Amino acid sequence: MWTEEQWAAIEPKDVSSVVVAAPGSGKTTVMTEHMAQVIATGRTPAQRILAMTFTRQAAEHMRQKLRRHERLRPVAVESCVMGTFHAVFFRALLEADWEVRPVLSQRDQYALMREAVVDVLGERRAVTMYELQSYLTMYSWTVGRQAWDELGDKEKRIFETFVRKKQASNYWDHDDILLASLQLLRSKTVPKIRLCEMSYILVDEFQDTNELQWELLTSLVQRNGAFAFVVGDDDQSIYAFRGASPVYLQRAVEVLPKARQKLLTMNFRSDRRILHHAAQLIQHVKSRVDKPLRGVHDAEGICRAYEVQHRTAQWDVLARVVRRSVLRPYSVAILARTRNQLATAWTAMRSLLGAEWSLAARNVEFRTFHDSKGKEWDVVALLDMAVPYRAMTDSDDERRLLYVAMTRARHELYAFVPRVIQGTQCHIHPYLLEAGLRACPVSPKDIMEAFEIG
Ligand SMILES: Nc1ncnc2c1ncn2[C@@H]1O[C@H](COP(=O)(O)OP(=O)(O)OP(=O)(O)O)[C@@H](O)[C@H]1O
């Protein structure tokens, strides 16, 4: 069942491993199997194994898979420590009797940042949500990157005020959990916590690591004399705005004890045309680990960009895609850049599909491009893949984001290109052109025939 390159990564050895892998090449599957093998062979006792992920769902998914593994006893699986960075370190702080604080709700975070902006800038005018969001994103980037020196004077004063207000309110935000944990790990006396007994540490989606998480991992590895096993794909690094960077994949090879880099290049997910176009797009990213993207399936699949006159026409065509897919039955993802776009799509689908919607809804998911990471569906539809003339800047982050969205599709990928969005004339998203896709005009009437040809 395993390919040679997968088995080379799975087989337990007394080294650290940095697995750099293409989308759909089984990163998560391989990491879970590796962990199972480490436990089953008794190379490391289960209670000394720590696995960290970036979402709760991913951690739960991994635990479920291990619970079903034929070689593992339930007690062994439950003995491992598994969870998100934040959950794992929050528990460690509680165990160490650290003075932890409740975490601020998103609403309170906005309110404190608003107060900080008004205090520093002395502005009477209302601070917009957009401004607050930008400040909070920049704050999170600064903490994640540990890059206070890179701030301008104004931002520095706003963020210092924000931190003071947070302290006065006796609340934390999520980053404070990691900052306190770093202090804990760097304290001179060895804290009496389970985390300091971990001798094998695994991290999934390692391309999403920021400086703070990197510091936590390396502090733990050094303090415990542990080996690490990290998996990631530099091409799927889409959280730069939180300070994440694919450079830590390279650094891991240089810094982790006895580290070996392994590549996974066979894609088990997508049909050929989808991979062909995704591979063309990612070639345009300037700095990346060069790895082939090879598929295992013979099926051609469908990968098309459809030009529609406006968004109403987009919904008509999308409704047909959904109806046809659900009948087969295929799972469908409707992906867009923002939640607002998805809300509009949801309303349109419900109204166009009428009574059929209750059946269709079970097989259809609406997600942002960011939220689609780590998932897969038979059919993927990308909405509003058009931009106003001269509106595009050159951004590798955006290329990677589109690459993530495209590589979620197993058999069919449709990108919709409305010529007019909210009254503005648009043209095809330039990154679809980089992917080698041309928008072909389509009307709702001929869409069914067009699909049959595919
Ligand atoms: N050796 C294999 N044989 C058959 N199917 C496999 C094999 N390895 C992985 N797969 C399947 O390939 C698909 C992709 O696996 P997985 O989600 O682990 O990849 P990934 O690299 O984490 O993907 P991504 O980074 O794109 O989210 C899954 O459906 C998985 O079951």
The ligand as an SDF file (V2000), in Angstrom:
LIG
                    3D

 31 33  0  0  0  0  0  0  0  0999 V2000
   -0.2060    4.9880   -0.2720 N   0  0  0  0  0  0  0  0  0  0  0  0
   -1.4320    5.4450   -0.5030 C   0  0  0  0  0  0  0  0  0  0  0  0
   -2.2990    4.7070   -1.2450 N   0  0  0  0  0  0  0  0  0  0  0  0
   -3.5620    5.1610   -1.4960 C   0  0  0  0  0  0  0  0  0  0  0  0
   -4.0580    6.3300   -1.0610 N   0  0  0  0  0  0  0  0  0  0  0  0
   -3.2350    7.1120   -0.3240 C   0  0  0  0  0  0  0  0  0  0  0  0
   -1.8950    6.7180    0.0050 C   0  0  0  0  0  0  0  0  0  0  0  0
   -1.3310    7.7010    0.7440 N   0  0  0  0  0  0  0  0  0  0  0  0
   -2.2670    8.6590    0.8660 C   0  0  0  0  0  0  0  0  0  0  0  0
   -3.4060    8.3060    0.2460 N   0  0  0  0  0  0  0  0  0  0  0  0
   -4.6720    9.0940    0.1340 C   0  0  0  0  0  0  0  0  0  0  0  0
   -4.3390   10.3280   -0.5050 O   0  0  0  0  0  0  0  0  0  0  0  0
   -5.1860   11.3780   -0.0320 C   0  0  0  0  0  0  0  0  0  0  0  0
   -4.3210   12.5290    0.4520 C   0  0  0  0  0  0  0  0  0  0  0  0
   -3.6990   12.1490    1.6800 O   0  0  0  0  0  0  0  0  0  0  0  0
   -3.3720   13.2270    2.8050 P   0  0  0  0  0  0  0  0  0  0  0  0
   -4.5940   14.0360    3.0820 O   0  0  0  0  0  0  0  0  0  0  0  0
   -2.6970   12.5370    3.9170 O   0  0  0  0  0  0  0  0  0  0  0  0
   -2.3450   14.1080    1.9840 O   0  0  0  0  0  0  0  0  0  0  0  0
   -1.6700   15.4720    2.3870 P   0  0  0  0  0  0  0  0  0  0  0  0
   -0.3200   15.4430    1.7670 O   0  0  0  0  0  0  0  0  0  0  0  0
   -1.7520   15.6900    3.8550 O   0  0  0  0  0  0  0  0  0  0  0  0
   -2.6110   16.4550    1.6000 O   0  0  0  0  0  0  0  0  0  0  0  0
   -2.6750   18.0570    1.6040 P   0  0  0  0  0  0  0  0  0  0  0  0
   -1.3550   18.5910    2.0430 O   0  0  0  0  0  0  0  0  0  0  0  0
   -2.9610   18.3990    0.1820 O   0  0  0  0  0  0  0  0  0  0  0  0
   -3.8140   18.4080    2.4950 O   0  0  0  0  0  0  0  0  0  0  0  0
   -6.0500   10.7740    1.0740 C   0  0  0  0  0  0  0  0  0  0  0  0
   -7.3050   10.4490    0.5250 O   0  0  0  0  0  0  0  0  0  0  0  0
   -5.2570    9.5170    1.4830 C   0  0  0  0  0  0  0  0  0  0  0  0
   -6.1170    8.5140    1.9960 O   0  0  0  0  0  0  0  0  0  0  0  0
  1  2  1  0
  2  3  1  0
  2  7  2  0
  3  4  2  0
  4  5  1  0
  5  6  2  0
  6  7  1  0
  6 10  1  0
  7  8  1  0
  8  9  2  0
  9 10  1  0
 10 11  1  0
 11 12  1  0
 11 30  1  0
 12 13  1  0
 13 14  1  0
 13 28  1  0
 14 15  1  0
 15 16  1  0
 16 17  2  0
 16 18  1  0
 16 19  1  0
 19 20  1  0
 20 21  2  0
 20 22  1  0
 20 23  1  0
 23 24  1  0
 24 25  2  0
 24 26  1  0
 24 27  1  0
 28 29  1  0
 28 30  1  0
 30 31  1  0
M  END
$$$$
